[in-house]
């Protein structure tokens, strides 16, 4: 009995140290949680105070710069108006730029802030170089885009073909123009047909058809022949087919305006 007593005391001492350690961990955990709660509260309070301070500097004006010919002003104002509700410090300029560039006629947008209450937006409009089909446009960058409530521009040529042919058609138009301009003619519409032949409607009503093979040489051959025609003969020309190795086929108008005669 006497020998067992020291062992019992040692067990009791170990248990007390273990309980003391557990109590310390609980205290530290509670302190950590309370500190975290206090920190979050301080951050939230600071954020609310900062937000209140920011709100003293609302955006009051959005100034738009750039030469805009086709952009619908009412649509533009409606797109940018939500940013008036922001303040000078938190207005999202990147999002504003994305909003502007989502509009049909806008090619590029940039924005900057001007103290204390203004956002300046610079807009660059898409530049159409041709009508594409009946209801779209081809931009100077080779992009096909739609424009609601906008009619084809009579001052621009019209291109017809598949979307992935846009660049090819534009390049061929440029070559044809440089050749035909020498005899006072201009291409008003150019179509790339499925059989890899080009149909060009000229500004005087004449239609030219030429295939891909040696097309430039064939056009030059036509210009030489055209220069030999009298003015009356030129007026009677209806269609010229250049898809021949050593010649061409001409369809003439009748005196009554019919085009069945060849």
C-alpha positions, 0 to 999 in steps of 0.5 A: 500500500505504501509503495503505490501511493507515490504513483497515484500522486504522479498520475494526479499531477499529470492530469492537472498539467493536461487540464491546465494546457487544455484551458490555455488552448481554449483561452487562446482560441477564444482570444483569436476568434474575438480578435478576428471578429474585432478585425472584421468589424473594423474593416467593415466599419472602415470600408463603410466610412471609405464608401461614404467618403467616395460617395461625396465625389460622384461622376456628374459628366461623361464627355465623348470625344471623336468624330462620329458620323454613324453612331446613334447618339441616343443609343450611345447615351443610354449605354454610358448613362449607368456609369453616372451612378458611380463615383470618381474613385471606383468607376470601372473604366475597363468595363465602360470601354467594353460597353462602348466597343459593344456598340455596332459602329464603335471600333475602339474606345478609351476612357480616363478620369478628370478630377473631380467629377468627369469621365472623358471617353474617346471613341473611334468609329468603324470606317466602312469601305463597302456595302456587304450584300444588302444589309451589312458593311465591310470595314477598313479592317476587313470586318463585316458588321451589321448596322440596324436601321442603316441603309446601304451607302450609295457612295460605296461599292457593294461586295457580294460573296462569302464572308471568308472571301471579303479580303480577296474581293476587296483586293480584286476591287482595288485592282479592277478600279485602277485599270478601269479608271483609265477609261473613265469607268468605276466598279459599283458592285463586285461579286465573286461567284461560285465558279471563281468568276468575277461579275462587276457592275460598272457605274455606267450600267455595263456588266463585266464577267471575267474569270480568275485566269489572267484576269488582269490581262483580260481587263486590259484587253477590254480597256483597249477595245473600249477605247475604240468604241464610239460614244453611241456604241458604248451606250449600247453595251450591256454585258461583256464576257471576258472568259475567253483565251483570245477574245470576248463576247458582247451582248448589246442593247436593242434600240428599244432598250431590250437586252436579248440581242447579242 
